[in-house]
Amino acid sequence: MVISTVNAGLLTSLPGRYAKALFQVGLADQQTEQLREEFKSLVLLYAQEDDLLQKTLQNDFLSKVQRIAIWRAVAKALSLAETLQRFIIVLLEAGRLPLLLPIATIYEALVDDAAGIIRADVQSAKPLSQQQQQHLETILTKRYAAKVEATYTLEPTLLGGVYIQCGSEVIDATLKGQLTHLVHNIEGEA
């Protein structure tokens, strides 16, 4: 079972169309992975708590020319690829900079799809050992016929087991999930 992390509805949305355009340029220039890493760095800077960059680039008191000049200085300081620099200027000129975060998320999913990678978010009540993590990733890789890259987080509200999300699919192997399933089965037989 192969699943895509990008659904068709996202690709036709406005952020999806921008992400797809950047992805196609990245493919043509063989820069998809470089753009992904630079985009991640930029998003981290853009979404910081003090959000100074965000407020500055979206400040209506500054002209577009001034905002673009500020952006060019930031891009130069970050040594970003020319493709990403021009892309952000397109967003600035079109007034679409507020879409930066969803565009980055969709872009990353497009790169993952092209590379045959599925990202899995795994929550557990206790830390999983390295061996357990490898075993879980092997099972998921076989299930989805794709390379699985998992991130692991502790969820203290879980009593036991794991809760896994791969794309839009959820695998609830938690104790609570198993008990709920058991109750539904019993109620269905009654």
HUBEL-V815137 format. One record per backbone hydrogen bond with DSSP energy under -1.0 kcal/mol. NH is the residue of the N-H (numbers start at 1). CO is the residue of the C=O. If there is no record, write none. Layout:
nh->{NH	NH}
co->{CO	CO}
//
This chain:
nh->{11	12	17	18	19	20	21	22	23	24	25	26	27	28	29	30	31	35	36	37	38	39	40	41	42	43	44	45	46	47	48	51	55	56	57	58	59	62	67	68	69	70	71	72	73	74	75	76	77	78	80	85	86	87	88	89	90	91	92	93	94	95	96	99	100	103	104	105	106	107	108	109	110	111	112	113	114	115	116	117	118	120	121	122	123	124	133	134	135	136	137	138	139	140	141	142	143	144	145	146	147	149	151	153	155	158	163	164	165	166	169	171	173	173	175	178	179	180	181	182	183	184	185	186	187	188	189	190}
co->{7	8	13	14	15	16	17	18	19	20	21	22	23	24	25	27	26	31	32	33	34	35	36	37	38	39	40	41	42	43	45	48	51	52	53	54	56	59	63	64	65	66	67	68	69	70	71	72	73	74	75	81	82	83	84	85	86	87	88	89	90	92	91	96	97	99	100	101	102	103	104	105	106	107	108	109	110	111	113	112	147	149	165	151	163	153	129	130	131	132	133	134	135	136	137	138	139	140	141	141	116	118	120	122	124	155	123	171	121	169	166	164	162	171	160	174	175	176	177	178	179	180	181	182	183	184	185	186}
//
